Amino acid sequence: MKGQYLERPAIIASGDLFLEGLFHRGSNSPGALIVAPLSEGGSPMEMPITAELAWAMHQSRRATLRYNPRGFGASQGTRGSAADRLEDARAALHSLRQSLEIRDDEPVAVVGIQDGGIAAIELAHASPGVGALVLVSPPDVLRDPLLSFAGPPALLVFPEGASWTWNTSAGTVRLEEIAGTDARFVRGLPMFGRAVTRFLDGLTGAG
């Protein structure tokens, strides 16, 4: 139906655990791994901002994988440490590559939302095949790592009137404030998705 798209369930092996995910195919490169926020619990991959970004990627014909880390939603295990969350993100990235049938050195994008950005930036440093990093309204703890970030092309998207101000000299990181939005994504939700896809289209010449 118009306005709908179909994702298929994905089962992601992370160590001895299995995580639930949702994959959608796409023809444009790079595909994207979406690392959802954990701060509100429940099923992070089904939060409105997470689903909105997956929808925006679909509209730009890019494949996506979003997932629930261990202990969230129907994923196995108990909620773990930062190291566990990074392991889950690595497993999800591997699953995305398998679904796309691409090598480990072929570029993919990683999108981290709010505190999901912590695992996303670590993944960008640890995985040579990450070709782009996007952080949506990241926590303050990432301020210093971003100021010295020397990884792939990166975009930092934040809402209008955020309670913190990012230094615009943040190395190779592009900054974009989204007017008419708020920190909880109640207003202007589609604008975040459009900002992310514009950035990725600009890197590849797609559109």
Beta strands, then each sheet from edge to edge (+ up, - down):
strand 1: 8-14
strand 2: 17-24
strand 3: 28-35
strand 4: 62-67
strand 5: 108-113
strand 6: 130-136
strand 7: 154-159
strand 8: 173-178
sheet 1: 1+ 2- 4+ 3+ 5+ 6+ 7+ 8+
end
